[in-house]
Structures are given as C-alpha cells and as structure tokens.
Amino acid sequence: MRSDVGTANAGERSAGTLTCPSCGRSSPDGAAFCAFCGAGLAPQRVASPPVFAAIAAAITGRTAYDVLNRVGAVFEELGAVFEGVPEAPGTLIALFPPTEDAATVAAAAALRARAGAPEVRFGLDAAEVTERSDQDATWQFLIDRGVRLQAMAHDGEIVAGETLPALTEGAAVVEVLDPSGGPVLLKSVEVRQASPVVRQPPTADIEVAHEHEVQEGHEVHEVHEQPELQEVDEVLEGRGKREGEEVHEVQPVHELGVMELQDVLRDINDFRRRANVVALIGDPGTGKTAALTAFAAGSDGPAMVLRAGAGAREPWPLEALVRAILAEQDAGPDDAREALERILAGSPDRDRVIRRLAHVLGLEGGEAAADETAWAFRRLLAAAFSQPVTICVDDVDRIAAGFTTFLAGVARSVRDLPVFVVVTAVSTPEGAEGTVQMRTEVVEEIAAAPEPEAEPVPEDIHETASMEPGPSVEELLGEAARAAEVGDTAGAAALERRAVGALVPGDPRRDELVFLAASHLADAGLRREAEAAIADALAATNGDDAVTWRLRVLRATLRAADGEEIDTARAIADEASTRFTDLGDPWGMARAASLRALVHRARGHAAAEVEDLCAAAEHAAAAGRPAEREVALRGAAAALLEGPLPVTDAIARCEAIQLDGDGTRTTQQDLRSALAVLLARAGRDEEARPIAAAAVATLDELDAREDLALALHRAAIVAWLGGRADEALSALERAAEVTRSDPRAAAIDAMRANLLAASDPDAVEGTIALADEAAERAPATDVATGVGWRTARARALAHDGRHAEADLLARLAVSQAEQTDSIVLRADALLALAEVLDLGARPAEAASFRARAGRLLRRKGARPTIAPPPDPA
C-alpha cells in the first residue's frame, strides 16, 4: 500500500546538480528537496493508512492448539499474535501488525501455511483503518468475519474477503465465488515490490523472479508454482472446483458410526421434551448434516429440511419455509395461493394471514408487515398440521443473524401444536435453547483413482465459464427491501453490501447503500459490525454530503444508546441538523432529531425529548420513512408519561399521537398502553383497564416479546393505581419472564421491588434482591431505573432497621430525580424518602418531604406510582 506523488527530478539538471523550479538555486543531483526553499525535487513517498489483517485457521476435528502447532510458526515469523474465540473454540485467530502491506503479508502467510499444512481451512480478511476509525471495532469485525469465512472454506482452501485484491494493490490472485460480489478464493500472490513477504524463504506459492529475468526499463515479477505442488493443490481444492471440471478429491471422509448416530439422536430427543430449539454444533465434516438428515427421516410427523446457500449470511429462507409447508400439503409450486386459501379456510384473520404470506412468496397482492411475519407463520403451521412438526435447518450460521431466534419464537408460540426446530452450526447460534456437541474424531480416506485423460476439444468450439451471471443490482436491492419488510434487517444489510460490490466505481447510489447497510446492521443488533461498516464508509468518503453526516449520526446514536459520548452526540446532532436543513434532507433531519432526543432521555429531560421526537416523526413522514416515523411516535408517547406536562394535557397529546399513528399493530398497541397509564394516573381507572388489557392480548397474540414486556409493565402500573396489587405484581412477573432486554428487565425489577416494599414490608430480602438485580442491569442512561432501584432498596433497608444506610440511599435517589423534569419520578423519590424518615422516627422531616411531593403531584394532576395502592372501595 504505497503511493508516490510529484515528478521525478522536477528540478532542471545541470552538471550533476538540480536547479530548483521554485527558487532557482542549485542542489546536489538526487536530492529529494531543495536545500533552500524546501520544494520537492524527486518523488516522495506518502504513507497510506495502515491495514489491519486477520486470519482464522481451523482443522476439522482438531483443537486450536493443533492448529497452532501446524501453522503457528509461519504466522509468528511475521509478528502475528494469536487469539481464541469462545464461539469457535477450535479456531485459531492470527492478528497481523497494522502496516501498509499487512494484507499482502497475511495473504502470503496463509499461502505458505497451506503449502505446509493442506488439511487446514483458512479465512482471511483485512480492512484499512484511519485516525477516524474505531480500531477496536475493526479488529473485532475482522475476527468475527474471519471465523465465518473459515467456516465457508473446504480443507486446503483460503476464503478471503472481497476487499483483499484492492488492499494488496492487485497482488492477490483470486477466484470469484459469486459474480455479484462477496468472498473470494485466494490462489496466489504476485510480489511486486520489496516487503516482509519476499524476505522469507521462497515457497510453493510465491517465488520472486531472478535478476536475469528483469529487462532494462521493465519491472517483471512472475509467480511460479512448482508443477508437483500445483497438482497437489488442484487435488486438495477439488471441492472448490466449479461445475464442469472433473477432479479426484483427496479430502477427509467423516464417518458417523451407528452407535454415534444413535447417541446424537437420543440427545436430540432428550431436548425435545424440554426445549423448542436444539443446535448440533461441530466443525464442518463432523457429521452434523448426516445426523440432521437421519433425525428428519425418523420423525413421526411432518419434517421440513432447509439447507443454507453457499454464500455467507444469506437472507432468511422464509419463502423456502413456506413452500416446504405447502409441499407437505401436496401443493405444487404453481398453486401456492390456492393452497394457502385452502389451508387457511377456517382460520381467524384468514385474508390478513394470506396477504402476509403472499408477500413472502412474492405473489401479487401481498402486503408486508414486519411485526406480523412470525404471527402469519404460526397461523399457517397451526392450520396446516395436526401432529408434531419438525423444522430442520442445515448450516444456519450461513443465514443472516436472527433466523434461529425467529424460528424459536414461532415454535414457542404455536398453540396446541408441538413444533421442534433442529439446526446445525459451527458455533452456538442465538436463540438455541440446547446444544448437542458433535464428536470431532474423523476417519480420513484418500481417493486414489487415476485421473482420466481429457478428451480433445474441437477447434471450432470455445468453452465458456459455466457459472451463470449473478443477480443484478436492481434484483439485489429488491430482495433487500423484501428482507427488511419481513424483519430480516441483517439479511437486508448483506444484500445491500453485495449490491455495493456490484456497482461500478463512481455510481451515485454507492454511498446511500453503504449507509443503508450500516443502518440495517444496527437495527439487527449487530453493533460491532455496524461500527466497522461505518468506519470503513467514513474512511472512504471525504465529502460533507448528506450520507456522510447520516453515517456520523448513526455512529453517535449507537454510542449514546450505551451511555457513551453523550456530550459528543449532542454536538453532532446540532451540527448535523443544520447541515441537513441546508441540504434539504428530511431523512437526515429525522435522524438528527432522534439523536438529540436520545441525549435528552439520557439526561432526564422528557419535555424536550417529546418535542424532538415529534419533529423527527414529521421529518420521517416527509422523507417517506413510515417505520422511522412510527418509532419516533412511540418514543414521544413514552416520554409523555414523564415530564412536567399536566396529565390532562398529556392525555390529549397522546390521543392525538394515537390517531396519527395508524401503522403496524405493535405501534398501535404501544401507543394505547401509554394512554392507559396516563388515564390511570388521572384516576380514570375504568377507561384505562380495558385499554391496557387489550394491548397485552394483541401483543401476546403477535408474540412481540419486547413490546409485550413493555405492555405488561404498563398494565402493572394501571393495576397498581387501580388498587389491584396482586394483579400488578403478577403482570410484572410475567413481563420479567418475557423480556430478554437488560434495560427493560432492569426497569421491571426496579418497579417490582418498589411494589413489593409497599405491599409486603416484611419481604426485605426479596425486595433487596430485586433492587440489586435492577442495579446490575440498568444502563447509565436510564435515570428512572436508577432512581427506582435506590428507592426500593432504601425502603427495604429502613424496614430492616438499617436507617443510616436507608437515609443515605433515599437522599441520593431524590438528588438524581431532582436533575430531571419528571414530576412523577421526583414525587416518588420524595415519598420514598419520607417513608424512610418515618421508619427512622423522624416524622417532622418526613412530613415536609411528603408535603413537597403532594405539591408536585397536584401540579401534575397525577397519582404517585410507588405509594401503597388506594383502597378499591
């Protein structure tokens, strides 16, 4: 990675000297700069940004220590350091020192290692890093990506990232796996200049040309592969040959004995009695596919087997799943709509389900709704089958993130129909409830059949590549849009990144797609990958355009959401808002307003948060981004529950937002549950209770777990304010079981602790345990939860007679609450302090704090949340 600027010998040559073109004075011949004015006289090297490179190596059936013994010395010679990966314990990661030519060094090292250890599988990736890049995120991205690339490789293959040729300045000779972009096979490296690589002993893959081969005035460096080693490579890479090429393979044949297979099947069936999803974990070739096939064949009821494509991180195979279900009902590919209508004839919401599934199948009349995708699948399974169903997915780690979790939700929520999911993967996928570790011992066989002579090809026949052209950019973008519409944002990001690779340089759509891919990665919860994608995109752009600012806002949003760089996020939001206004970019204005609202939330400024989110919703609507508009409206409704706005005014505003928020069913119910809390705080219990119950029922039907947890949390507030303490605690217990989000769980535990302290003062240990759990899970940006667990713990300590500790903790909670504009939160903290003081025999002080809380609540027109519930009578 080197570049030169300037013109050689820019000065005028005369009698062994150079005349400076700038000042006219003479300098010695060969001088790089003028000795008098400093003007350049010869080409000067400009350092390029360093390149980070990582290699993941694994041997089928062996441990990372075995890999280290086989190839570690090759990598260590070049200064690499080694790491292990908990998710892939058999894989060795080699990280190369960041230099300009680290990609070339790593590629050459992988080739050398392969020549000495042909049984190893390699995954290689590299990234250019600048001062603006997040280096830790880039390293982690390369490690994760290397593991995935290695999983795609066969023995003796080096699968590399698509950026390798560019980062080696074209020195890497690769074979394209997919014409539309994506990973490549590394074949060799052409050494064009001195580097740490050429100082190593010559290898089978890299050989520097001899001096006599270089003609005067020409720089010629050839790559020679020794014939005998080339033949070995061809045999070892037989699994990687394309259709139409006849080869004889030397590859491990992994035998799964009858007893071993029975053990695996028994383990799977043991899990079937207590889990919905089990994963078969093991390196490629350990018999996972054979075990999966045998299990599917032996299932009592219908069993559908899906196999991931050859590419990395393919979109969710939802269409294949629907067609597999229809195939079990003897429906052909041409009568899919008729089959859906027949199967769902007696199902509730029949037409709605058919529209959702028709969109998945790409049929005319289909409508997308991401929050109803899993619901439609559940309805189809329940209507199609009356006996246990098995869904098997091979190589699920080649499918975009979240698919196993999606299947787990479907299996868990189908009523009165056991659905069991079995997947295979190299490492445990998120969503698996149990794992079966495949044995790593393998038996190697060598196929030694003689290679037949090739038949002569007639002269008038010219062979062409057998690979069909990949999908066009428009087709990729269409598939990406469909993936996002059904909730597969990780798959959408993968397709968008493939589309970026298929665009010609300079295409104006490139930057926009880079931003969309990074945004979808963030939506999928893949923060590290999103950060790395943002860093790469920002390093490649030097402009001040809308896409650059959107990327900066997205990165600031990711960090502010975790409580990082809050002040920086506010500065970026303000500057970005001005830039987007000047550029006339409503989508960017919506993003900037949402970031500013996030900063206000972290600081406890609910009133400002409401205004920013309402503005974000308006800008998102103007930009034609309905999903982002709904997210902003939901956030505004949640912020209305806090803040200084009188509760009657908050109810009116929430009703206006609700009327304006006609979108997905989850959005509608979220807005309604927020309205129910406001009604309960105003004392309108009879109105609030059915609204809260309907929201819980609808979200329970959709199995929208996080939305359901929030609705249950709000239903508990409604029940408590209505004097139904047991109902409130029961709703909170269920909410804690449903959620998988640490911030949501922390808020729920904090409220449970406070309600337990109010309803059962003797439950000191239980209250403290819940408060401690909330403290451990609460993010720094959630002020309300921070106040909540402190008030609960202080009340429990006071009931336990530890008055000094309780007093200190309660006053700290009041101090934190006073920094916000949340009237109810401040009143709750004051009432908790008053309770602690009463228990400490200090009634006069308690009365003053209680009176102050009363004044705040009267101004708000609301009832407190954590006080003992009113008498139902």
N, C-alpha and C positions, 0 to 999 in steps of 0.2 A: 504494500500500500504506500507507494511513493509517487510524488509528482514533482515536476520541475517547472520553474517559471523563468521568464527572461530570455534573452537571446545570447547564445554563446559568443564570447568575445565581443560584447557590444561596443567596446571602445575601438578606435581606429589603431591598427597595428603599425608600428614603425620601429625598425632596428631593435627588436627584442623588447620593445615597450608597448604599452597600450595607452592611447590618448583618451581621456575621459570625455564622453559625449556631453557631459553636463557642464564641467568647469574648464575643460581643455588642458588640464595638467596630465603629466605622464605618470604611469605606474608600471611596475615590472610585469613582463609578459606572464600570463597565467594568474594574475591577481583576481580575486573574486570581487573586491570592492575598491573604489578609488580611495587612495590614502588621504586625500584632502577633503573631498565633499561627501564621501561615502556612497556614491552612486554605484549601482550594480554593474559589473563588467563581465560576469560569467553567470551561467545558470546556477540558481541557488535552490537547494532542496527545501521544500516546505513540508513540514511534518503533517501527516494525516492523523485523524483521530485514531486512538488505539482500538484494536479489535479484541473482543472477548470471545474465546472459543472453548467449547466443552465437548468431550467425547464420553458417551455411555457405552460400556462394553459388558457383555454377558456371555456365558457359555451354558448351553442347555443342560440342565441337571446338575449344575455346579454352583458353588458359592462365589461371593465377591472375592474371597481370599484366593480361590483357584484362579480367577481372572487376573488378580494382581500378580500371582506367580508367573502366569503365562505372558502377559504383555506389560506389566508394570514397569520393567526396566526400560523399555523403549520410550514410554511417556516420561519417566523420571529423568532421563538424559536431557530432555528439553525443558526441564524446570517445572513440569506439571505437578500439581498437588492433587491428592485423592480425597474423595468424599463418598460416603454411603448415603443411600436413600431409604428411609423407613418403609415407604410404599413399595419399593422394589429391592428387597434385601439381597438378591442375587446379582445385582448390577453394580459395577464399579464406575464411578464418575471421575474423569481426569479433567481438571481445570488448568488451562494453559495461561501463562503470564500475559497480561494485556500488552500487546505490541502492535505495530502497524501490520506485520505479516503473520500474526498469530493464526489466522485461518489457514494460510499456506502451511505453516509449521504443523498444525493439528492434522490437516489432510495427509501430509506426508507421513506423519507418525502413525496414523491409522492404517495407511497402506503398508508400512513396514511391519506393524504388528500383525496385520492379516497374513502377510507372507510367512511369518514365523509361527502363527497360530491360526490355521484356517478354520478351526472349529468355533471361532469367536464371532459374535454378531456385534456390529458397531452402529451407533447413532451419533452423528456429528452435526453440530450447529454452531453458528457464530453470529455475532452482532457487533456493529460499530457503535462506539459509545463516545459521547461528547461531554463537555462540562455540564450541560443541561440535563443529561440523562440520569435516571435513578439507577446507579450501578448495582445496588443490592437486588433490585427488582429484575435487572437484566440477567444477573448471574442465576437467580432462581428460575427465571423463564428458560434460560439455556439448559439448566439441569433437568427441568420437567420435560422440555422438548426433546432433549437427548434420550431420555428414557422412553418416550413414545416412539421416536424414530428407531431406536434399537429394537423395540417390540415388533416393528414392521419388517425388520431385516430377517433374511434366512441366514443359515450358517455360512460364514465366509463373505457376507455382504456388508457394505458400508452404505447405509442410507443417510443422506445428508439433507440439510435444509436447502430450500430453493435459492437462498441468498449466497450460497457458497461460491459459485463462479464469479459473482461480482466482487465479493470480499477477497478473492485471491487474484483479482485483476485478470480473470480468464485463464489462470494457470490450471485450475481444476478441470479435468476432462470428465464429464458426467454423462449418464444416460437418463433421459427424461422418463419418469414413470407414468405421468399423466400429461398429455399435451396442453391441458388447460392450466397447468401450474401445480405446485406442491413439491413434496420431497423428490430427491433425485438419487440415483446410484452413483457413487464415486468410483471411477475406473482407474484414473492415474492423475499425476500432477506433472505439468511441464515446468521445469525450473528455468526461469528467465533471467535471474539475477542472483547475486550472492545473498545468502540468507542463512540462518542457522541450519536449515534443512540440508544444503549442499555440503556443509562441513561434516556431515555424518557419513559413515561408510556407505558406498553405493548399495542399493537394494535391488530386488527383482523388479520393483515398480518404478523406481526413479534412478536414472542414470544420466550424468552430466556429459555432454559432448566433449570429446577430446579437442585439444587446441588445434590440431591439424585439420579438424573439420570446419573451423571457422574461417571463412574467407575474408579478405580485407574489405572493410566497409560494410560488412554484414554481421549481424548477431544471430547465430543459429544455435539453438539448444534443442536437441531432439530427445524424445523419450523412447527408450529401447526396452522391450520386455523380453527376457530370455525365453526361447521357444518352449523349453520343457516346463518352466513355471507358468507360462501363459496357458499351456494345455491344462495344467492343474487348476488354474483359476477358472477356466471355462467349465471344467467338471464341477468344481465346488460351487460355481454360480449357476448351475443348471436350473435350480428352482427359480432363478430370477430371469431366465430366458423368456422371450416373448413367443407368442403363438406362431407356429410355422417353423420353428427351429427345433431340430431333433437332437437331443443330447442324452448322455448317460450320466446319471447323477451319482455322486458319492455323498451321501447325507445320512445323518442318524435316523434310524428307524426306531421309534419309541413304542415298545410293546407293552400293552396293558394286559397283564395276565388275568385269568378268570377270577382268581381269588382277590386280586387287587381291585378289579372292577366291581365285584360283589361288595367289597368293603366301602368303596366310594358310593355305590348306590344305596347301601344301608345308611351311611352317614347322611345322604341327601334326604332319605325318607324319615330319618330321625328329626331333622329340622322341619320337615313338612308338618309335623304335629304341633309345632310351637312358633313357626315363623312363616311369613309370606314370601320372602325373597332369600335365596341362598346363592352364594357365588362359589364356583370352582376356581381356585387360584393356583397358578403354576406357570412356569416358563413355557414358551412355545415348544410343542412336541412332547409334553409330559402326559398326553392322553386326555386332555380336557374335552376335546371335540368328540372323541370316541365315547367317553363317559356320558356326555350330554346326549349324544345320539341314542345310546343304549337306554338311558333313562326315559327319553321321549318315546322310544319304541315300546317300552314296558309299561307306560302309563295306562291306567284303567280307562280314563276318559279321554276327551279330545286333547291333543298335544300339538302345538304350533311351534315350529323351529324357524328362527330368523338368524341369518348369518350376515355379519357386518361386511361392508365392502373392503377393497384392498387399500383404500386411502386412509389417511389419518383424520380422525374427528369428523366422520360423515354425519350429516343431519339425522335426526331421529327417524327411524324407518316406520313412521306411522302408517303410511299408505300400505306398506308390505304387511303390517299387522292387521289392518282392516281386511285386506284381501285374503289373508290366511284364515281369518274368522269366517269370511264368506265361503272360502273353499271348503271348510269343514261342513258348511251347509249345502254343499254341492252346487254352489253358484259359480258360473264361469266368469271370465274377465269382462265379457261384453254385457252382462246383465246385472252389474253391480247395483244400480239404483233400484231395479226391480227387486233384487234380493233384499236390500235394506228396507224397502217398503213392506215386503212380505214378513221379514223377521220382526220388525218393529210395529206390526199392525196393531197390537193391543197395548203398546207401551204409552205411558203418560208423556206428554210433550213430544209426540212422535215426529211431527214436522220439524220441530226445532232440532231434535237429535239428527235427523236426516240431513238438514242443512249443514250442520257442523261436520258430519262425516263426509258429505259430498265435497266440501271444501278440501278435506284431507286427500280425497281421491282425485281432486282436480276436475270434478264434474260440474257441468253448468248448473247454476242456481245455488252453489254452495256459498255459505257465509262463514267468516272467521270470527271466533271469539276465544281468545287465549284462555280465559278463565273457565271456559266450558268444554275444552278439549277432553280432559280426563273424564269429566262427567258424561260426555257422549260415549266414550269408550265403555264406561261402566254400564250404561244403559244397553249398549249393543251386546256386551257379554251376558248380562242378565237375561236378555230376551232370546239370545241365540242358543244358550246351553242350559240344561237342567241337571248336569252332573259335573263333578270336579273338572277344572280346566287347568292345563299346564302350558305355560309360555316359556320357551327356551330361546336364549339369545347367545350366540357364539361370538366371542371377541368383542364384548360390549365396550371394552376400553378403546375401541376404534370408532365408537359412536360419540357424538358430541355430549358434553357433560350434562348430567341431569336425567338421562333416559332411564337409568335404573331407579332413581327416585320417582320418576313418573310412573313406571310400572308398579313400584311398591305402593303408591297411592291408589292406583287402580285396583290392585289385588286386595288391599286392605279394606276398601270401601264398597266392594260389590256385596250387596245384601243377599244373604241366603244362598250364596254360591261360592264354594271354596275355589280360589284362584291361587295357583302356586307358580312362582317365577324362578327359573334357574338360569344363571348367566355364567359365562366363563370370561376370565380376565387374567392379566399378568399380575395386577395388584388389586386389592380390595376396592371395589367401586363404592362411591357414596350412595347410600340407600339400601345396601345389602344388610340383612339382619342376622346372617350367619355365613360362615365360610367353611369350605372343605378344602384343605391343602392337598394338592396332588403330590405324589411321590416324585422325587427328582431323579431316581436311578433310571438309566436308559440302556438299551442294548443297541450297539452300532453294527450295522451291516454295510458291506461295500458291494455295490452292483458293478460287477466286472465284465459285463457283456461287451464284446468288441463293437467298436463304432462302425456302422455300415458305411460303405463308400457312397458319396453323394452322386446322384445322377446328373449327367451333364445337362446344362440348361441351353436350349436352342438360342442361337444368336439373335433372333428377332424377337425374343421375349425378354423384357426387362422387369425384374422383380421390384416391387414397391413395398414399403412398410405395411405390415398387416394391421397396425393399430388404427382404429377409427379416430377421426378427429374428435376432440373433446367438445363439451358444450360451449356455446358462445357466451360472451359477456352478458348479453341480454337474458339468456336462459339461466345463467348462474344467479343473476340478480332477481329474476322471477322466483327461483327456488328459495333464495334467501328471504324474500318477502313472505313467501308462504310459511317458511320455517318460523319466522318471527311472529306471524299471525297466530300460530298454534302454540306459542310459548317456548319454542326451541331457539332461544336467543344465542346460545353457544353455537348451534349449527348454522344459524344465520351469519354469525361472525366468520365461521370457517369458509362459507361460500363467498362472502364479500371479500375475504382476503385472497381467495382463488381468483376472483374477478379482477382484483387489483393486479395480480401477476399476469393476467391475460391482456391487460390494456397496453396499448403502445405507449412508449415514453411521451410525456407531454400531454396526455389525454386529460382534459379538464375535470373529468369525473374521478380521477385517481384520489385526490386529497379528500373529497367528500366520502368516498368509500372507505378510506383509511379511518376517518372519524367514525363512520357508522359501525365498522367492525370493532373498534375500541369501545364504543358505547354499548354494543351488544355484549361484549365480554364482561363489561362492568355489570350490566343487567343480569347476567348469568351467575354473578358472584365470583367470577374468576379475576379477582383484583390484581394478582401478580401478573397475569398475562395481559390484562388491560393496561397496567402501568408500563410494562415493557413495550407494548404496541404504541402507546402514546409517546414514550421516549424515542422510539425509532422514528415515528412520524415527525415529531418536532425537530429531531436532528436532521431530517431530510428536507425540511422547509425553512426558508429564511425570510419568508414574507410576513406581512402584517395583515393578512386577509382574514375572512370570517372563519375559515376552517381552522387556522392556527389558533385563533382565540377560543374557538369551541373546544379544541384539544386542551388548552390550558385550563379552561373552566372545568372540564371533565376531570382532569387530574386533581385540581384543587378540591373538587367535590368528593372524590374518593378519599382524600386525606382528611378533609374536615369531618367526614362522616365517622372517622375513627378518632376524632378529637385531636388531630394533628394540624398544626399550622393554621389555626383559626384566624389569627390576625392577617396572615398572608392571603388566606381565602377571601377575606373581606376586601382587601385591596385589589385582588384580581377581579372580584365581582364588580366593584365600582368601575374600574378601568374598562373591563370588558363591556359593561353596559353602555358606556359612552361610545366605544368602538362599534358595537353592533348597531347602535342608533345611527351613527354616521354612515354605516354600510347598508342600512335599511334591511337588516336581517332579523325578522321576528323570531325565528327559531333560536338564534343566539341570544336575543333579548330574554326569551323564556328561560334559557339555561342560566343566564347570569342572575336573573331574579330568583330562581330556585336556589342557587348557591348562596345568595345574600340571605334568603330565608333560613337556610341551614345554619348560617352563622348566628342569626338571631335566636334560633332554637337552642343552640349550644350556650348562649348567654342568658337564656330565660326571658327573652323579650317577645312574648307571644303576640302582642298587638302589632308590632312591626312585622312579625312573621306572617300574620294573616294578610296584611296589605301586600307584601311581596309575593305571596303565593297566588293571590287573586290576580295580580298583574301578570304573573307567569302563566296562569291559565288563559288570560286574554291573548297574550303573545303566542302561546302554543296553538290556540284556535286559529289565529290569523295565519300561522305557518302551516296549517293543515296537519297538526300533530295531535290527534284526538287522545291517544294513550297518555302523552305527557300532560295534556290538559286535565285529564281525569286524576292523575297522580297529584297535580297541584291542587285541585279542588278538595281531594281527600285530606291533604295536609292542612289546608285552610280550615276545614271543618274541625279537625283535631285541635288546631291552635285556638279555635273559638272556645273550647272547653276551659281554657286558661285565660289569662289576660284580664284587664280592668273593665272590659265592656260589661255593662249590666246584663243580667241573664236574659231579660226580656228582649233586649236588643240583639243579643247573641242568638236567641231562638229565631228571630225574624231573619237575621242574616243567614243562618244555617238553612232555613226553609227556602230562601232564595237560591242558595247554592244547590240545594237538593233538586229544585225544579230545573236548574241549569245543568245538572249533571247526569242527564239521561244517557248512560253508556252501558258498560258491562254490568252484569248482575252483582259482581263483588263491589263495584263502586257504589251502586245504588244502596246496597245494604250497609256499607260502611258509613255513608252519609246519614242513613236513617238511624243507625245505632248511636252516632254522635248527637243527633237531635234528641234521642230518647234520654241521654244523660242530662242534657240541658233542661228538658221538661221535668225530669225528676228533681233536679236542683231547685227548680221553681215551685216544687210542691205539686206538680200535675201528674201524680203517680198513675192514675187510671189511664191517661193517654200514653205515658212512657212505657208501661209494662208490655202491652201487646206489640209495640213497635220493636222493642229490644228482643222479644221472643221470636218475632218473625225474621229478624235479621239473623239470629242464631240458627234457626231452622233452615233458612235458604243456604247459608254458607256451609252448614253441616251437610246438606244435600250435595253441594258442589265439591265438598272435601277440600275447600281452600283453607289449609291448616292455619297459616299465619293470620289470615283475615278472620277465621273462626275464633282464634285465641283472643284477638282484639275485641270481637263482638261479645264474647263471653266475659271478658274483663269489664266491658261497659255494662253488660247486663247485670253483673255483680254489683256495680255502683247503683244501678237503678233499684235492684232488690234491697240493698242495704238502706238506701234513703227511704224506701217504702216500708221499712220495718221488718223485712224478711231476712233475718240474719243467717239462718241455715241455708236458705236458697242462695244467698250471696257467696257464702263460703264454698258451697258445692260447685257453683259456677266457676269460681277461681281455681278450685282443684282440677276441674276438667280442663280449664284453659292452660294450666301448667303442664298437663299431660299432652296436650295437643301441640304446643309450640316447640319449635326447635331453634328459635332465635334467642340468643343470650340476652340481648336488651329487652325483648318482650318478656322473657321469663323473669328477669330481674324486677321489672315493674309489677308483674303479677305477684311475685313473692313479697315485695315490699307492702303491697296492699293486703295480702293475706295476713302478714304479720301484724299490721295495724288493726285489722278487723278481729283477729284472734285476741289481741291485747284488750280490745274493747268488749268483746263478747265473753271471754273467759280469762279474767285477770290471773287465775292460778296457773295457766298454761305458760309459765315463764320459759321453760326450756324450749318448747315448740316455737314460741314467738322469737326467741333469740336465734334459734337455728334458721328460721326463715329469713330473718333480717340479715344474718351473716351470709346466707346464700345469695340474697339480693345484692349485698355489698360486693361480693366476689364477681358477679356477672354484670353489674351496672357499668355502662360506658361513662367516660368522663363528661360527655356532652349531655347526659340525661340528668338535669338538675332535679327534676321532680322525684325521680327514683332515689337520688342521693339524699334528699330531704326525707323521703318516706321511710327508708330503712333505718335512718337515725332516730326518727320519732318513735318507731316501733320498738327499737332496742332500748331507748331511754325509758319508755313506759314499762317494759318488762323488768328492767333493772330497778326501777322505782318500786314496783310491786314486790321485788325480791329483797328490798331493804338496802340496796346499794345506792343511796341517794346522791352522794357526791358524783359518782360516775354518771348517773342519770341526768343530773342537773347540767353537767358539762356538755353531754351529748345533745340534750334538748336545746340548749342555747346555741350550739353550733348549727343545728338544724334551722333554728329561727334566723340566724345570721345568713345562711345560704338562701333561705326562702326570701329574705328581705332584698336580695340582689336581683330578684325577678319582679315582673309586673303581674304575676299570677295571684289574684286576690284570694282564691280558694286555697292555694298552696300556702300562702302566708298565714291565713287564718287557721288552717290545720296545724301548722307548726306552733303557732301561739297557743292553741288549745292543748296540744301535747305538752308544752312547757308548763302550762297551768296545772295540768293533771299531775305532772311530776312534782311540782311545788306543793300541791295539796297533799300528796302522799308523804312529802317530807315535812309536813306540819308547818307550812308557811302560807297560810290561807290569804293573808293580805296581799302578798306579791302575786299569788295565783289569781286573785280577783282582778288586779289591774291588767294582767295579760289577757284574761278571759274577756274583759270589757273591750279591750282593743280589738280582739278577734271579732266580737259582736259588731263593732262599728264597721269593720271591713266587710263583713257578710251582709249587713244591711245595705251598704253602698252597692254591693254586687247584686243584692236581691236573691241570694242563694243560701242553701243549707250546707254545712260543713260535710266533708267526706268521711273523716275518721272518727268523729264523735260517736258515742253509743247511739244505736238506731232509735228513732222515735217510737213511742208506743203505737202499735197498729190501731188501737181503739181511738 
